[in-house]
Structures are given as structure tokens and as C-alpha cells.
Amino acid sequence: MELREGKCSRKTRETDVTVRICINPDSPEISISTGIPFLDHMLESFAKHANLALEIRAKGDLEVDEHHTIEDVAIVLGRAIKEALGDKKGIRRFGSAIVPMDDAVAICGIDVSGRGYFNFSGVTGDVKGVKAENFEHFFDSLCRNSGINMYLEVKGRNSHHIMEASFKAFAIAFREAVELTGSSIPSTKGSLD
């Protein structure tokens, strides 16, 4: 199976982020360090369930708050995904998942259309190191920079469970959507961008 790889970096006065991703690797190695342990945990879960090799190194102005780091990790990850998928020839394009986690459930549908959009429904609270608003902003930034259209609906009482179910649902939907099922571009337009 063809390796699909992407690498992207972004350095600003607020952050320094590098991401390497490989879709369908022979050995899916995961190494993530953002300075935000809960975000590391969520990204490791995403990589595991999406069957990715993923390396993320991020340093940010966490003394201010987590916003810049979370935003820039999402931007760089999105751009690396976009590079790894190339012209998207042969992908399934659509993916979906329903993931329960104790009291919580996440319902996720994606279209790797080239037109990034994030539609979120539900409520979550803060988890240590990740405010609810930055959880949503992560996915919005990721979608806009990867060209993925995503619908995510969550329900539950425990914010950790809601967020983790969301990352896992996205991972499973992503794995399905990027599966190679043919040799053509899955669009009547002839391109996905």
C-alpha cells in the first residue's frame, strides 16, 4: 500500500510547531509533545484509532494560556493531513462514526472534500489544560486547514468523556474516509479542492 506522508512546520512569536504524519504506515509510531498533557492524550488517541504514524512537537506560550498552542497544533496538523492526502485519488472520501464512552457519545461524519468546515452541536466543559472553547476551536482550525468538512455532535455529562469520544469518533471517521478504494478522484467535478 502506498505511504501517504505529510510534514508541516509553523513558527511564530507565540508557538513553534512541527507535525509529521503517515497514513497507513507499516508501523504506526506515535510521539506527541505539546506541553498540554490532555491534548497529547487526545492526539495519541486520534492517531491510534485512525491508524496513523504521528509525530507532533509543539512549544507555545502556555504561560499566557493554551489557546495559541492548541490553535497552531490544529493548523499544522491540518496542513500536514492535506499534504499527505495529495490529490485524494482513490480515497473513499466520506466517513462516519458513533463512539460511546461511558455517559458520553460522539457522532461524527466527515467529507474529505477539500472545503474545510466544522459544524458542532452539543455542550462540553473544560478539562485540565483544555477549555471547552479551545476544544471547538481545535477542530474548526483543523478542518479549515485540512479541507475536511466535519459534523460533530456530542452528548454526555463528563467533559473528559465527551472530548475523548469526539477525538475517537473523528479518528474512526477519518480512517474510513481516507481508505483507498479505487483509482479515481471521488467527485463528479473531477477534483476535490
C-alpha positions as CSV (number, residue, x, y, z in Angstrom):
1,M,0.0,0.0,0.0
2,E,1.3,3.5,-0.9
3,L,2.5,5.5,2.0
4,R,0.9,8.9,2.2
5,E,3.1,11.3,4.2
6,G,2.9,14.9,5.2
7,K,5.2,17.3,7.1
8,C,4.5,20.9,8.1
9,S,6.0,23.4,10.5
10,R,4.9,26.8,11.8
11,K,7.0,29.2,13.9
12,T,5.6,32.4,15.3
13,R,6.4,34.6,18.3
14,E,3.8,32.5,20.2
15,T,4.5,29.0,19.1
16,D,6.9,26.6,17.3
17,V,5.1,23.5,15.9
18,T,6.2,20.6,13.7
19,V,4.0,17.7,12.6
20,R,4.8,14.6,10.6
21,I,2.1,12.2,9.6
22,C,1.9,9.0,7.7
23,I,-1.4,7.4,6.7
24,N,-1.5,3.6,6.6
25,P,2.1,3.0,7.9
26,D,3.6,-0.4,8.3
27,S,4.5,0.6,11.9
28,P,2.3,3.3,13.3
29,E,4.7,5.1,15.7
30,I,3.2,7.9,17.8
31,S,5.2,10.6,19.6
32,I,3.4,13.7,20.8
33,S,4.6,16.5,23.0
34,T,2.6,19.8,23.1
35,G,3.2,20.9,26.7
36,I,-0.5,20.2,27.3
37,P,-0.8,16.6,28.7
38,F,-4.6,16.3,28.0
39,L,-4.1,17.4,24.4
40,D,-1.3,14.9,24.0
41,H,-3.6,12.2,25.2
42,M,-6.4,13.2,22.8
43,L,-3.9,13.4,19.8
44,E,-2.4,10.0,20.7
45,S,-6.0,8.5,20.8
46,F,-6.7,10.1,17.4
47,A,-3.5,8.6,15.9
48,K,-4.1,5.2,17.4
49,H,-7.7,4.9,16.2
50,A,-7.0,6.4,12.8
51,N,-4.0,4.1,12.2
52,L,-1.5,6.9,11.7
53,A,2.1,7.3,12.4
54,L,2.1,10.8,14.0
55,E,4.8,13.0,15.5
56,I,4.0,16.4,16.9
57,R,6.4,18.7,18.6
58,A,5.0,22.0,19.9
59,K,6.3,24.7,22.2
60,G,3.9,27.6,23.0
61,D,3.3,30.5,25.3
62,L,1.5,28.4,27.8
63,E,2.2,31.0,30.5
64,V,-0.4,33.1,28.6
65,D,-2.9,30.2,28.1
66,E,-3.4,27.2,25.9
67,H,-5.1,28.9,23.1
68,H,-2.2,29.7,20.8
69,T,-0.7,26.2,21.2
70,I,-3.9,24.4,20.6
71,E,-4.8,26.6,17.6
72,D,-1.3,26.2,15.9
73,V,-1.2,22.5,16.5
74,A,-4.5,22.2,14.7
75,I,-3.4,24.4,11.9
76,V,-0.1,22.5,11.3
77,L,-1.8,19.1,11.7
78,G,-4.5,20.1,9.2
79,R,-1.9,21.2,6.7
80,A,0.2,18.0,7.1
81,I,-3.0,15.9,6.6
82,K,-3.7,17.9,3.4
83,E,-0.2,17.3,2.1
84,A,-0.4,13.6,2.9
85,L,-3.7,13.2,1.0
86,G,-2.4,14.9,-2.1
87,D,-5.0,14.9,-4.9
88,K,-7.1,12.4,-2.9
89,K,-7.2,10.0,-5.8
90,G,-8.8,6.7,-4.8
91,I,-10.0,7.6,-1.3
92,R,-13.4,6.7,-0.1
93,R,-14.0,10.4,0.8
94,F,-16.8,10.0,3.3
95,G,-16.6,8.5,6.8
96,S,-18.7,8.4,9.9
97,A,-18.6,7.0,13.4
98,I,-20.7,6.8,16.6
99,V,-18.5,6.4,19.7
100,P,-19.9,5.9,23.2
101,M,-17.7,6.4,26.2
102,D,-19.5,5.8,29.5
103,D,-22.0,8.6,29.9
104,A,-21.0,10.4,26.7
105,V,-21.4,9.8,23.0
106,A,-19.9,11.5,19.9
107,I,-21.4,11.3,16.4
108,C,-19.1,12.3,13.7
109,G,-19.4,12.5,9.9
110,I,-16.7,13.8,7.6
111,D,-16.3,14.6,3.9
112,V,-12.7,15.0,2.7
113,S,-14.0,17.5,0.1
114,G,-11.2,20.0,0.1
115,R,-13.6,22.5,1.5
116,G,-13.0,22.7,5.3
117,Y,-16.0,23.4,7.5
118,F,-16.7,22.4,11.1
119,N,-20.3,22.1,12.4
120,F,-20.5,21.4,16.1
121,S,-23.6,20.6,18.2
122,G,-23.6,19.9,21.9
123,V,-22.0,21.2,25.1
124,T,-18.8,20.3,26.9
125,G,-16.9,21.8,29.7
126,D,-13.3,22.5,30.5
127,V,-10.8,19.7,31.1
128,K,-7.4,20.4,32.7
129,G,-5.4,22.3,30.2
130,V,-8.1,22.5,27.5
131,K,-11.0,24.9,27.7
132,A,-14.3,23.9,26.0
133,E,-14.0,26.9,23.6
134,N,-10.5,25.7,22.6
135,F,-11.7,22.1,22.1
136,E,-14.1,23.5,19.5
137,H,-11.5,25.9,18.1
138,F,-9.1,23.0,17.6
139,F,-11.5,21.1,15.3
140,D,-12.5,24.3,13.5
141,S,-8.9,25.2,12.7
142,L,-8.1,21.6,11.8
143,C,-11.0,21.4,9.4
144,R,-10.2,24.7,7.7
145,N,-6.6,23.8,7.1
146,S,-7.0,20.2,6.1
147,G,-10.0,20.8,3.8
148,I,-12.2,18.4,5.8
149,N,-15.9,19.1,6.2
150,M,-16.9,17.7,9.6
151,Y,-20.2,17.4,11.6
152,L,-19.7,16.6,15.2
153,E,-22.5,16.1,17.8
154,V,-21.8,15.3,21.4
155,K,-23.9,14.4,24.5
156,G,-22.9,13.5,28.0
157,R,-22.1,14.7,31.5
158,N,-18.4,14.2,31.8
159,S,-16.3,16.6,29.7
160,H,-13.3,14.3,29.6
161,H,-15.5,11.5,28.2
162,I,-17.2,13.9,25.7
163,M,-13.8,15.2,24.4
164,E,-12.2,11.8,24.2
165,A,-15.2,10.2,22.4
166,S,-15.0,13.1,19.9
167,F,-11.4,12.5,19.1
168,K,-12.0,8.8,18.7
169,A,-15.1,9.3,16.5
170,F,-13.1,11.7,14.3
171,A,-10.3,9.1,14.1
172,I,-12.6,6.3,13.0
173,A,-14.4,8.5,10.5
174,F,-11.1,9.8,9.1
175,R,-9.7,6.2,8.8
176,E,-12.8,5.2,6.8
177,A,-12.8,8.4,4.6
178,V,-9.1,8.1,3.6
179,E,-9.2,4.4,2.9
180,L,-8.1,3.7,-0.7
181,T,-10.9,2.0,-2.5
182,G,-10.2,2.8,-6.2
183,S,-8.0,4.8,-8.5
184,S,-10.2,7.8,-9.4
185,I,-11.0,11.0,-7.6
186,P,-14.4,10.5,-5.9
187,S,-16.1,13.6,-7.3
188,T,-18.3,14.4,-10.3
189,K,-16.2,17.5,-10.7
190,G,-13.0,15.5,-11.2
191,S,-11.2,17.2,-8.3
192,L,-11.5,17.6,-4.5
193,D,-10.4,21.1,-3.6
